[in-house]
Structures are given as C-alpha cells and as structure tokens.
C-alpha cells in the first residue's frame, strides 16, 4: 500500500511511501505525518497493519490553519 506523506509547503505535491519503507524507518523515528489526500480507510489499514505486528499506534488530525481543509494526520508508531 502506498501512502502520501505530508507536504513540506502548501504548493508542493505530497511524496509517497510504501509500508515496507515506513517499517524500515521505524528504527530512526516513530512519528510520521501524512497528507490529507490519504483516505481514512487507508490510514485505518496502516494502523491495523502495525498493530498486527505488535506495535502500538496512535493517530490524530493536526490543524495548521483556520480553513476546514487545512490539516494533516500525525501517526505515532511505538514498539
């Protein structure tokens, strides 16, 4: 499954990442930011994937502006 990482600027296009690559990066960091273009269903699948592997996963929306569409997803994946 491919997920879109959060944009670094408002006009940038989101970069994609595979679940395998994400799992490799868990050795270096445990907090990831995902773009609003990801569906809620995809993020639920991400949570289930890591919970089945024994990780604790926490997800929340982070609003960065006053507009309703200005948000990203913050996901904590902890061993």
Protein Blocks (a to p, Z undefined) as FASTA:
>chain_A
ZZddddfbfkbccddddfklmmmmmmmpccdcddfkbcfklmmmmmmmmmmnopacdddd
ddfbfbfklccddddddZZ
